[in-house]
């Protein structure tokens, strides 16, 4: 079947499905204090903070890694 134009889809009340296929990204934090507060709120006890950015960067982008 040929692809229908948007107006015709609306007229026929067809379902329009537009989903993005994007991988889920890790929760990140700018400071260690914010990461610790988040871990305590979620009940994570054994965790390690890892800087996602390169070591030469002055700014931090931390993510929580379990264990």
C-alpha positions in Angstrom: 0.0 0.0 0.0 1.3 3.5 -0.8 2.1 5.9 1.9 -0.8 8.3 2.8 -0.5 12.0 3.2 -1.1 13.5 6.7 -4.4 15.1 5.8 -5.8 11.9 4.5 -4.6 10.1 7.7 -6.4 12.7 9.8 -9.5 12.3 7.6 -9.5 8.5 8.0 -8.5 8.8 11.7 -5.5 6.6 11.3 -3.0 6.1 14.0 0.2 8.1 13.6 3.1 6.5 15.3 6.3 8.6 15.6 8.7 7.1 18.2 12.3 8.0 18.6 14.7 5.1 18.7 17.2 6.4 21.2 19.2 4.5 23.8 18.6 5.4 27.4 21.3 7.6 28.9 22.8 7.4 32.4 21.8 9.8 35.1 24.6 12.3 35.5 25.5 15.0 38.1 27.7 18.1 38.1 28.8 17.8 41.7 29.6 14.9 44.1 27.2 16.3 46.7 24.2 16.0 44.3 25.2 12.5 43.3 25.4 11.5 47.0 22.0 13.0 47.8 20.5 11.1 44.8 22.1 7.8 45.9 20.8 8.2 49.5 17.3 9.0 48.2 17.3 5.9 46.0 18.7 3.7 48.7 22.0 2.9 46.9 24.6 2.0 49.5 27.6 0.5 47.6 28.4 2.8 44.7 31.3 4.6 43.0 31.3 7.9 41.2 32.8 7.9 37.7 33.7 11.0 35.7 32.3 10.6 32.1 34.3 13.5 30.7 37.9 13.2 29.8 40.5 13.7 32.5 41.8 16.9 30.8 38.4 18.6 31.2 38.0 21.0 34.1 34.2 20.5 34.5 32.9 17.2 35.9 30.1 15.0 34.7 29.6 12.2 37.2 27.6 9.1 37.0 26.9 6.5 39.7 28.2 3.0 39.1 27.1 0.2 41.5 29.6 -2.0 43.3 
